[in-house]
Amino acid sequence: MVRPGGTVALLEHVRPKGVLGFLFDALSILTVALFEDHFNRRTEREAHRAGFKSVRVDRRALGIVNIIVCRN
């Protein structure tokens, strides 16, 4: 739980944009079955759906690793 006006920082591996994203979609079929891990997460979108506003998104490693700073 985050108090009103609070900040949340998320360090996530996510689905990158472009062709690499499609590869992550295919890879996710295996990773979910084997490790219950979704390689094609769209964490920033899910944070918005949960009522958070993105303050900053730093994309690293070809967009695979993101630092997402949100505020509610």
Buried (B, 14 or more C-beta within 10 A) or exposed (E): EEEEEEEBEBEBBBBBEEEEBEBBEEBBEEBEEEEEEBBBBBBBEBBEEEEBEBEEBEBEEEBBBBEBBBBB
